[in-house]
């Protein structure tokens, strides 16, 4: 029974960790997009400056990738359909009959219920992890493309 309870705790910790990391992606994507706009405003301020077409395209890809990262991270962080013990099950477990039963009778039934919860939690955590991996990938692509775009502006002009 301890193993089952430990696994349930682990799945709940994984859920919290995935959602926390997703919020980090949202925050960093937002901050980097803000920096892009600040850079664009600074660089294009002189009247005679014309942002090269390749840089415009690169910055367009960067903005799209950061937006995709933020959207995927929001999907990761949104509340999911986690399976939990129903109130009916809890009421049944608290009935006089159940409370009078021996641990040998009750623990297997409780363990089966917890295993179902763990199974659904693993499915939902795996889904969240896929979205988070995609969000981080888009953010990495955006950061790399941003570096290329800024390099072209700084070194090519």
Buried (B, 14 or more C-beta within 10 A) or exposed (E): EEEBEEBBEBBBEBBEBBBEBBBBBBEBBEEBBEEBEEBBEEBEEEEEEEBEEEBEEBBEBBBBBBBBBBBBBBBBBEEBEBBEEEEEEEEEBEEEEBEEBEEEEBEEBBBEBBEEBBEBBBBBBEBBBEBBEBBBBBBEBBBEBBEBBBEBBEEEE
